[in-house]
């Protein structure tokens, strides 16, 4: 019971930390197993499906996806019927920019990080002006949701 209360309080704290004005996006986890990335990406896409209908929603990814989680997320989104526009920088180190011919979709960014070197990961999806965050616990060589998605509008 104490563990559940701790996780609930941690999720409330984490939802306050996810702001739409963050400037750094991407995957900040150390190298993790491919199965973790797949589990996290599939869970994120399930949440997107609850809020945005596939086949009629276009997402404009506002960052490059050089990491395994990012590429898995984009593949999963496309597999479920989402149109995903990926911005590519002209050279390494440059921020991604939309071109004039790029589609107009709902903006999407993600942040994947670890909470204070614990076996607790945090995934934040920044969609338009909204932020959604969920914590994941690593136990027995698998990753599991540690609570529900928190949603900040």
Helices and strands as residue ranges (DSSP letters): H 2-17, E 26-27, H 34-51, E 58-61, H 68-79, E 83-86, E 106-114, E 120-127, E 130-139, E 142-145, E 150-152
